Amino acid sequence: MMQAPSALLKLMYLVSPALPIGAYAYSQGQEWAVDANWIQSEDELCDWWQGLMYNSLAVCDLPILMRLYDAWHQENYEQVRYWDQFLIASRETSELLLEDTQLGIALKRVLETHQFTRCELVGERPSFVTLFALAGVEWQIDKSELLQGWLWSWLENQVAAACKAVPLGQTQAQRMLMRLIDDIPLVIQQASLCEDEDIGAGLPGLALASCLHERQYSRLFRS
């Protein structure tokens, strides 16, 4: 008798680059930073990504993902909607907001094909993190593993964007992934210590890069 897929396999499905949500279309300001020569080397790329992980994701996206996971698990839909709107309101530019909601809409569409009936409890333009947390709960993925998967997926997408924008070779890109992989548990640990009143991020450099990218003359990515 064939066994049902494990939670780990479902997590692999959820973070796969092949998942049809269009994450490859966004660079989160990285494209403009490269074009403006803010980023010119492997070390500068790693500094850029580490800055985002420790000063944005660890104090905004990841703590909210934790709270959304708990809210979905407890069927506390008031808290689901609260943190969903909180995260959407935290996006500092129109491009970053569009990225979050477009990925959320796309993931919602995917999850509805798997009969996720609770998708309808969020609005028409939910945050990607909100639907990602729901998938984790529905598929009984351990919260710690879900957080690692989300952050790995984010980092892998950033490296893939750098391969096109810098450009990087595939071997160099894989070397950078391995260089940063040890940061993932540290970032998650930092996020786990974030109190409600401390959640929120403001990175002027990221906001500026994202704003200027909106008017960049030639570009590959939507953010």
Secondary structure, 3 states (H helix, E strand, C coil): CCCCCCHHHHHHHHHCCCCCCCHHHCCCCHHHHHHCCCCCCHHHHHHHHHHHHHHCHHHCHHHHHHHHHHHHHCCCHHHHHHHHHHHHHCCCCHHHHHHHHHHHHHHHHHHHCCCCHHHHHCCCCCCHHHHHHHHHHHCCCCHHHHHHHHHHHHHHHHHHHHHHHCCCCHHHHHHHHHHHCCHHHHHHHHHHCCCHHHCCCCCHHHHHHHHHHCCCCCCCCCC
